[in-house]
Amino acid sequence: MSVQVVSAAAAAKVPEVELKDLSPSEAESQLGLSTAAVGAMAPPAGGGDPEAPAPAAERPPVPGPGSGPAAALSPAAGKVPQASAMKRSDPHHQHQRHRDGGEALVSPDGTVTEAPRTVKKFPRSGTGATGNRIQKPEAQYHTQIQFADQKQEFNKRPTKIGRRSLSRSISQSSTDSYSSAASYTDSSDDETSPRDKQQKNSKGSSDFCVKNIKQAEFGRREIEIAEQEMPALMALRKRAQGEKPLAGAKIVGCTHITAQTAVLMETLGALGAQCRWAACNIYSTLNEVAAALAESGFPVFAWKGESEDDFWWCIDRCVNVEGWQPNMILDDGGDLTHWIYKKYPNMFKKIKGIVEESVTGVHRLYQLSKAGKLCVPAMNVNDSVTKQKFDNLYCCRESILDGLKRTTDMMFGGKQVVVCGYGEVGKGCCAALKAMGSIVYVTEIDPICALQACMDGFRLVKLNEVIRQVDIVITCTGNKNVVTREHLDRMKNSCIVCNMGHSNTEIDVASLRTPELTWERVRSQVDHVIWPDGKRIVLLAEGRLLNLSCSTVPTFVLSITATTQALALIELYNAPEGRYKQDVYLLPKKMDEYVASLHLPTFDAHLTELTDEQAKYLGLNKNGPFKPNYYRY
């Protein structure tokens, strides 16, 4: 049977972004922004829209068997009749070779039945599936039936799969396409720690530590794909790279190292900054992307599957460099800020500003500020509207299902799920699971969020009330010990336990590392924890962030967050002396609105503009900001 693949590669065109002129004097007086930040939000010299980034070059379609919904059977294949329709005038079916090399059953009248590769044992007597009486033959038949082209297709597939288990689902183990869940990261046969390797990029530099620098080409392709879904960041790069608003900035960063982060780092570099980077999560690094960044000259110290010791070693390598003093910090979780504050206090005092994007990191900053120990200004990006409403809500609404599917292959319809926390992340998770037909319970400590959950149709419970019956437990509170050993002991067999918060403290995983419990690795990021009586739970990513550890997140949403981070860095770096005290600040409302407006052209959206009379009636500037800082979206 021949198979023909019909494929079309269409280059995605990034919509042009309209950038309105913003007077520096108006911004200084009304918005309180630095001149450089205003410049970063103004259109390029000469007017007009910045050119959209050129789409990636089209690649010719590659024909191959069974490559997705575009595959179609050739006319020569014809329609194969069902086995139940075979005429059985002779109980002894002839066993013949099919003309294309496969095997088939042929009845005397020429009717042919083909089937996938199976092994069938014919019964000696009795009634067949069609109700026909099967006579006892002289000998018992053992018939192998397969398609020739299926056999060829199987033989073409690579047999070297490294550490990946052969028992992985077909959807992941047999795919030829590249993804973070089934990536070159997992198929590497080199068990040597990157810390013990001597690697150099094509320029001869060895100021990096990644899994394998030879994977840079694959990582570069991932970055090019991400650029097409990050229109605002690319527009910011194109417009501001001539002005270099971050010239002289030395940024040390600790975030998830993904293709989207790479676009942000290269944008910061184009705006004049020097960057050194480490990962904020030991499982979320894409090794190919880290290699691509190292090949481009960025000092990156990260790889997927770091140990705890590796994690802190990588951060220290970013910070402790002879002749290099960082003056800006971009953090996700607060680990980098905490490390510099504890280990290098003199260096910390010379920092001009900190940009933090996670609940955990912001909480740490407020603790330092309250204790009077925060000696540099910090920008709370996590509580900006564009981060809260888009990254936290919409991103998690899509990525929670992706992470659970890739790791467990489970069906959500009818499953009972408890989501701990109904903040923006919890809202996104609950909405996605409810839409898939799951029965969702919510736990909350905040009466306002609790009332929102009730009004959205979810039953508010205490975890103890449902822990014995639920199929999935998801934490997204930002707190610690939300799921304790007592809860874990009472869970039903095969209950899935995972975390959507930044830190791994929400599930008491440490309490599971005891002699009486057995840990069994099922596949990457999936463990069975088995009790003495045989009960087991399914623990994902060892209690760390599910979506970025086990799957991916939507690039477009990360474009919003990354653009917000870039503008916050520009603002803090260029702000005049005294504008920002030694405290934690929210992103200026005007910047939030500007980031949102940059992404609207992607949807061919058209904003309504206020008339002068309407603006005067509302007491607003026609160009914004349109809401006060205390407004809750």
C-alpha positions in Angstrom: 0.0 0.0 0.0 1.5 3.3 -1.0 1.1 6.5 1.1 1.4 10.0 -0.2 1.9 13.0 2.0 0.4 16.3 1.1 2.1 19.2 2.9 2.1 23.0 2.5 4.5 25.3 4.4 3.2 28.8 4.6 5.3 31.6 6.1 3.5 33.4 8.9 3.6 37.2 8.4 3.8 39.2 11.6 1.4 42.0 11.6 2.8 45.5 11.4 2.7 47.4 14.7 1.6 50.9 14.9 3.7 53.0 17.3 2.3 56.4 18.2 4.6 59.3 19.0 4.9 60.1 22.6 6.3 63.4 23.7 9.2 63.1 26.2 8.2 66.2 28.0 4.6 65.0 28.3 5.8 61.6 29.6 8.1 63.2 32.1 5.4 65.4 33.5 2.3 63.2 33.3 3.7 59.6 33.3 6.8 59.9 35.4 8.9 57.8 32.9 12.5 58.2 31.9 13.4 59.8 28.6 15.0 56.5 27.5 11.8 54.6 28.3 9.8 57.2 26.4 12.2 56.9 23.5 11.7 53.1 23.6 8.0 53.6 23.2 8.1 56.1 20.4 8.1 55.3 16.6 11.5 55.2 14.8 12.9 58.4 13.2 11.4 59.2 9.9 7.9 58.1 10.9 6.0 55.1 9.7 5.6 51.6 11.2 8.7 49.5 11.9 9.1 46.7 9.5 7.8 43.4 10.7 10.4 40.6 11.0 10.8 38.6 7.9 9.1 35.3 8.1 11.2 32.2 8.3 12.2 30.7 4.9 9.7 28.2 3.6 10.9 24.6 3.7 9.9 22.2 0.9 7.4 19.5 2.0 9.0 16.3 2.9 7.0 13.3 1.9 6.8 10.4 4.3 4.4 7.8 5.6 1.7 8.7 8.1 2.9 12.2 8.9 -0.3 13.7 10.1 -3.7 14.8 8.9 -2.3 15.8 5.6 -1.5 12.2 4.7 -3.8 10.7 2.1 -4.0 7.2 0.5 -3.2 7.0 -3.1 -6.0 5.9 -5.5 -4.1 2.7 -6.2 -4.5 1.7 -2.6 -8.3 1.5 -2.9 -10.6 0.7 0.0 -9.8 -2.4 2.0 -12.9 -4.5 2.8 -13.7 -5.4 6.4 -12.8 -8.9 7.6 -16.4 -9.5 8.5 -17.4 -9.1 4.8 -15.1 -11.9 3.6 -16.9 -14.7 1.8 -16.1 -18.0 3.5 -17.1 -20.7 0.9 -14.0 -22.6 1.8 -13.1 -23.1 5.4 -9.4 -23.4 4.4 -8.4 -19.9 3.4 -5.5 -19.6 1.1 -2.4 -17.9 2.5 -0.9 -15.8 -0.3 1.7 -13.1 -0.7 0.2 -9.7 -1.7 1.4 -8.1 -4.8 3.2 -5.3 -3.1 5.1 -7.5 -0.7 2.7 -7.7 2.2 0.7 -10.7 3.4 -3.0 -11.2 3.0 -5.8 -13.7 3.3 -7.5 -14.4 -0.1 -10.8 -16.2 -0.4 -11.6 -18.3 -3.5 -13.6 -15.6 -5.1 -10.7 -13.1 -4.9 -11.8 -11.0 -2.0 -8.7 -9.7 -0.2 -8.4 -8.7 3.5 -5.4 -6.7 4.7 -4.8 -5.9 8.3 -2.2 -4.1 10.4 0.7 -6.1 11.6 -0.7 -8.6 14.1 -0.5 -12.2 15.1 -3.7 -14.2 15.1 -4.5 -17.7 16.2 -7.3 -19.4 14.5 -9.7 -21.4 16.7 -10.0 -25.0 16.1 -13.8 -24.9 16.1 -16.7 -22.7 17.2 -18.4 -19.6 15.9 -16.4 -16.8 14.3 -16.9 -13.0 14.7 -19.4 -12.9 11.9 -21.5 -15.7 13.2 -20.3 -18.3 10.6 -19.5 -21.7 11.8 -15.7 -22.4 11.5 -14.9 -26.0 10.7 -12.0 -27.7 12.5 -9.0 -27.6 10.1 -6.4 -30.3 9.9 -3.7 -28.0 11.3 -3.7 -24.9 13.5 -2.9 -21.7 11.5 -0.5 -19.1 12.9 -0.8 -16.2 10.4 1.2 -13.0 10.4 -0.4 -10.2 8.5 1.3 -6.9 7.8 1.6 -4.2 5.2 4.9 -4.0 3.3 5.1 -0.2 3.5 4.3 -0.3 7.3 7.3 -2.6 7.7 9.5 -0.3 5.8 8.3 2.7 7.7 9.1 0.9 11.0 12.5 0.0 9.8 13.2 3.7 8.9 12.6 4.9 12.4 15.7 5.5 14.5 16.5 2.7 17.0 18.8 4.8 19.2 16.6 6.5 21.7 19.1 7.0 24.6 17.5 7.1 28.0 13.9 7.3 26.7 11.9 4.2 27.6 10.5 2.1 24.9 7.2 2.0 26.8 6.6 5.7 26.1 3.4 6.5 24.3 3.3 6.3 20.5 2.4 10.0 20.3 5.8 11.0 21.8 8.2 8.2 21.0 7.5 7.8 17.3 7.2 11.4 16.3 9.8 12.8 13.9 9.0 16.4 14.7 11.0 18.3 17.3 9.4 19.4 20.6 10.6 20.2 24.1 8.9 17.1 25.6 10.6 14.7 23.2 13.8 16.6 22.4 17.4 16.1 21.7 17.8 16.7 25.4 16.3 13.4 26.2 18.1 11.4 23.5 21.6 12.4 24.5 23.8 9.4 25.3 26.5 11.5 27.0 26.1 11.1 30.8 29.1 13.4 31.5 28.2 16.4 33.6 28.6 19.7 31.6 30.8 21.0 34.4 33.4 18.4 33.5 33.4 19.1 29.8 35.7 21.5 27.9 33.6 23.1 25.2 34.2 26.1 22.9 31.9 27.8 20.4 32.9 28.6 16.9 34.5 31.9 18.0 36.8 30.1 20.4 35.0 31.2 23.6 34.5 28.8 26.5 32.7 31.3 28.8 29.5 29.1 29.1 28.4 25.7 30.4 25.7 23.9 28.4 24.9 20.2 27.8 26.2 20.1 24.2 27.3 23.1 22.1 26.8 21.0 19.0 23.0 21.3 19.4 23.2 25.0 18.6 21.8 24.6 15.1 18.6 23.0 16.4 18.2 25.7 19.1 18.6 28.4 16.5 15.6 27.0 14.6 13.5 27.1 17.7 14.5 30.7 18.3 13.5 31.7 14.8 10.1 30.1 15.2 9.6 31.9 18.5 10.4 35.2 16.9 7.4 34.9 14.6 5.1 34.8 17.6 6.7 37.6 19.5 5.8 40.7 17.4 6.0 43.3 20.1 9.5 42.3 21.2 10.8 42.2 17.6 9.3 45.6 17.0 11.0 47.0 20.1 14.3 45.5 19.0 14.0 47.0 15.5 13.0 50.4 16.7 15.3 50.9 19.7 18.5 49.2 18.6 19.7 52.4 16.9 19.3 54.4 20.2 20.8 51.6 22.4 18.9 52.6 25.5 20.7 49.8 27.5 24.2 50.7 26.4 26.5 50.1 29.4 23.9 47.9 31.1 25.3 44.7 32.5 22.4 42.4 33.1 22.6 39.2 35.0 19.5 37.0 34.6 18.0 33.9 36.1 14.9 32.8 34.3 13.6 29.7 32.4 15.9 29.3 29.4 13.5 28.6 26.5 13.3 29.9 22.9 11.2 32.8 24.1 13.8 33.8 26.7 16.4 33.6 24.0 14.4 36.2 21.9 14.3 38.5 25.0 18.1 38.1 25.6 19.0 38.8 22.0 16.7 41.8 22.1 18.5 43.1 25.2 21.8 42.6 23.5 20.6 44.5 20.4 19.6 47.4 22.7 23.2 47.6 24.0 23.2 45.4 27.1 25.7 42.7 28.1 24.0 39.6 29.5 25.0 36.6 31.6 22.3 34.0 32.3 21.4 31.0 34.4 18.2 28.9 34.7 15.7 29.4 37.5 14.4 25.8 37.2 16.5 22.6 37.0 14.1 21.0 34.5 12.8 23.8 32.2 16.0 24.5 30.2 15.9 23.6 26.6 19.5 22.4 26.0 19.3 23.2 22.3 18.4 26.8 23.0 21.1 27.2 25.6 23.6 25.9 23.1 22.4 28.3 20.4 22.8 31.2 22.9 26.3 30.1 23.8 27.2 29.8 20.2 26.0 33.4 19.7 28.3 34.6 22.4 26.0 34.8 25.4 27.6 33.4 28.6 24.9 30.8 29.5 25.2 28.4 32.4 22.3 25.9 32.4 21.2 22.5 31.3 18.1 20.3 31.7 18.3 18.1 34.8 20.8 20.0 37.0 21.3 18.9 40.5 20.8 21.3 43.4 24.5 21.9 43.6 24.7 22.5 39.8 21.9 25.0 40.1 23.8 27.3 42.6 27.1 26.7 40.8 25.6 28.0 37.6 24.2 31.1 39.3 27.6 31.8 40.9 29.4 31.4 37.5 27.1 34.1 36.1 27.8 36.5 39.0 31.4 35.9 40.1 33.4 37.0 37.1 36.6 38.8 37.3 36.4 42.4 35.9 32.6 42.2 35.3 30.2 44.0 37.7 26.5 43.5 37.0 24.4 46.6 37.4 20.9 45.2 36.6 19.1 42.0 37.7 16.3 40.2 35.9 15.1 37.4 38.2 12.3 34.8 38.2 11.8 33.4 41.7 14.3 35.5 43.6 17.1 33.0 43.8 19.6 35.1 41.9 18.8 38.2 44.0 19.1 36.2 47.2 22.4 34.7 46.1 24.0 38.1 45.4 22.5 39.7 48.5 24.0 36.9 50.7 27.2 36.1 49.0 28.3 39.4 47.4 26.8 42.2 49.5 29.2 44.8 48.1 28.1 43.9 44.5 24.5 44.0 45.5 24.8 47.7 46.7 26.0 48.7 43.2 23.0 47.3 41.4 20.8 50.0 39.8 17.6 48.0 39.7 15.9 44.6 39.9 13.1 43.3 37.8 11.2 40.4 39.2 8.4 38.4 37.5 7.2 35.7 39.9 5.0 35.7 43.0 7.8 34.0 45.0 10.4 36.5 44.0 8.2 39.5 44.6 7.3 38.1 48.1 11.0 37.9 48.9 11.6 41.5 47.7 8.7 42.8 49.9 10.3 41.0 52.8 13.6 42.7 52.2 11.9 46.0 51.8 9.9 45.6 55.0 13.1 44.7 56.9 14.9 47.7 55.5 17.5 45.6 53.8 16.5 46.3 50.2 19.2 48.8 49.1 18.2 49.0 45.4 14.9 49.9 43.6 13.0 46.9 42.3 10.2 46.6 39.7 7.3 44.1 40.4 6.5 42.8 37.0 4.4 39.9 38.3 1.6 42.2 39.5 1.5 44.2 36.3 -1.8 43.8 34.4 -0.1 42.4 31.3 1.6 39.7 33.4 -1.2 38.8 35.7 -4.0 38.7 33.2 -2.2 37.1 30.3 0.9 35.1 31.4 -0.7 33.8 34.6 -4.3 33.3 33.3 -4.3 32.6 29.6 -0.9 30.9 29.5 -1.8 28.4 32.3 -5.3 27.8 30.8 -3.6 26.2 27.8 -0.4 24.8 29.2 -1.9 22.8 32.1 -3.6 20.4 29.7 -0.5 20.2 27.6 1.7 19.2 30.6 -0.8 16.6 31.9 -1.4 15.0 28.5 2.3 14.7 27.6 3.2 13.1 30.9 0.2 10.9 31.6 -1.8 10.5 28.3 -4.9 10.6 30.4 -8.5 11.6 29.5 -10.0 14.5 31.5 -13.7 13.9 30.9 -15.3 12.8 34.1 -12.1 13.0 36.2 -12.4 14.6 39.6 -9.7 17.3 40.1 -8.9 19.6 43.0 -7.1 22.9 42.3 -5.5 24.5 45.3 -5.7 28.3 44.8 -8.0 30.4 42.7 -5.7 33.2 41.7 -5.0 33.9 38.1 -3.1 30.7 37.6 -5.8 28.7 39.4 -8.5 30.4 37.3 -6.8 29.4 34.1 -6.3 25.7 35.2 -10.0 25.4 36.4 -11.4 26.9 33.2 -9.4 24.5 31.0 -10.3 21.4 33.0 -14.0 22.3 33.3 -14.1 22.8 29.5 -12.7 19.2 29.1 -15.5 17.8 31.2 -13.7 17.4 34.5 -15.4 17.7 37.9 -13.4 20.5 39.5 -13.1 21.4 43.2 -11.3 24.5 44.5 -9.5 25.3 47.8 -8.9 28.9 48.8 -8.0 31.0 51.9 -9.1 34.3 50.4 -12.9 34.9 50.7 -12.9 37.1 47.6 -11.2 34.5 45.4 -13.4 31.9 47.0 -16.5 33.8 46.1 -15.2 34.1 42.5 -14.8 30.3 42.4 -18.3 29.8 43.6 -19.8 32.2 41.1 -17.8 30.5 38.3 -19.5 27.2 39.2 -16.9 25.4 41.2 -17.4 23.8 44.5 -15.3 25.3 47.3 -13.9 22.6 49.7 -11.2 21.9 52.1 -8.5 19.6 50.8 -9.2 17.0 53.5 -12.8 16.7 52.3 -12.0 15.4 48.8 -8.5 14.0 49.0 -9.6 10.4 49.1 -11.7 10.7 45.9 -10.0 13.0 43.5 -8.0 11.7 40.5 -5.7 14.8 40.1 -4.3 17.3 42.6 -2.9 20.6 41.3 -1.3 23.3 43.5 -1.0 26.9 42.4 -0.8 29.0 45.6 2.8 30.1 45.9 2.7 28.8 49.4 4.5 25.9 51.2 3.2 22.5 52.4 -0.1 22.9 50.7 -0.1 19.1 50.1 1.4 17.4 53.1 2.5 13.8 53.8 -0.9 13.2 55.5 -2.7 14.2 52.3 -0.4 12.0 50.2 -1.0 9.0 52.5 -4.8 9.4 52.0 -4.8 9.7 48.3 -6.4 7.0 46.1 -4.3 4.7 44.0 -2.9 6.3 40.8 -3.8 9.8 41.9 -1.8 12.4 39.9 -0.1 15.1 41.9 1.5 18.2 40.2 2.3 21.8 40.8 1.7 24.9 38.7 3.4 27.4 41.1 6.9 28.6 40.6 8.5 27.0 43.7 8.6 23.2 44.5 7.6 23.9 48.1 3.8 23.5 47.6 4.0 19.7 47.7 5.9 18.1 50.5 8.0 15.9 48.3 10.8 15.6 50.9 8.5 13.6 53.1 8.2 11.0 50.3 11.9 10.2 50.3 11.8 7.7 53.1 12.9 4.0 53.2 9.4 2.5 53.3 8.4 4.2 50.0 9.6 3.1 46.6 10.3 5.5 43.8 9.9 4.2 40.3 10.8 6.3 37.2 8.2 5.8 34.5 9.4 8.3 32.0 11.0 11.7 32.0 9.5 13.9 34.7 7.1 11.1 35.8 7.6 9.0 38.9 5.5 6.4 40.7 5.8 6.7 44.5 4.7 3.3 45.8 3.5 2.6 49.4 4.1 -0.8 51.2 0.5 -1.9 50.5 1.0 -1.4 46.7 -0.8 1.9 46.5 1.0 4.4 44.2 0.7 8.0 43.2 1.9 9.6 40.0 4.2 12.6 40.8 5.0 15.0 38.0 8.3 16.9 37.7 9.1 16.1 41.4 6.7 18.8 42.4 8.3 21.5 40.3 6.5 23.8 37.8 4.6 21.4 35.5 4.1 23.3 32.3 7.7 24.5 31.7 9.2 21.2 33.1 7.0 18.8 31.1 5.7 20.7 28.1 5.9 24.2 26.6 3.9 27.4 27.0 2.4 29.6 24.3 5.0 31.9 22.8 2.6 34.7 22.1 1.8 35.1 25.8 5.5 35.1 26.7 5.9 37.9 24.2 3.7 40.1 26.4 5.7 39.3 29.5 9.1 39.6 27.8 8.2 43.0 26.4 7.1 44.1 29.8 10.4 43.0 31.3 12.4 44.8 28.6 10.6 48.1 29.2 11.0 47.7 33.0 14.8 47.2 32.6 15.0 50.3 30.3 13.0 52.4 32.7 15.0 51.5 35.8 18.4 51.7 34.1 17.7 55.2 32.6 15.6 56.7 35.5 17.2 59.9 36.9 18.7 59.8 40.4 16.0 59.9 43.1 13.0 58.9 40.9 12.9 55.4 42.4 13.8 54.9 46.1 15.0 51.7 47.7 11.6 50.0 47.5 9.4 47.8 45.3 7.4 49.5 42.5 4.7 48.5 40.1 5.1 48.9 36.4 3.8 52.3 35.3 0.3 52.0 33.9 1.2 53.6 30.6 3.8 50.9 30.0 1.2 48.2 30.6 -1.2 49.8 28.1 1.7 50.2 25.6 2.6 46.6 25.8 -1.0 45.5 25.2 -1.4 47.9 22.2 1.7 46.4 20.5 0.0 43.0 20.4 -3.4 44.1 19.1 -2.4 44.2 15.4 -1.9 40.5 15.5 -5.6 40.1 15.8 -6.4 42.9 13.3 -8.0 44.7 16.2 -8.9 48.4 15.9 -9.0 50.6 19.0 -11.7 53.2 19.4 -10.2 56.7 20.0 -11.7 59.2 22.4 -12.9 62.6 21.1 -11.7 65.7 22.7 -15.1 66.2 24.3 -15.2 62.6 25.6 -11.6 62.9 27.0 -12.5 66.1 28.8 -15.7 64.6 30.2 -13.8 61.6 31.7 -10.8 63.7 32.7 -8.4 61.6 30.7 -5.5 62.1 28.3 -6.5 60.9 24.8 -3.4 58.7 24.7 -3.8 57.2 28.2 -3.4 56.0 30.7 -7.0 55.1 30.7 -7.3 53.6 34.2 -6.0 54.6 37.6 -3.4 52.4 39.3 -6.0 51.0 41.7 -8.3 49.7 39.0 -8.8 45.9 39.0 -9.2 44.5 35.5 
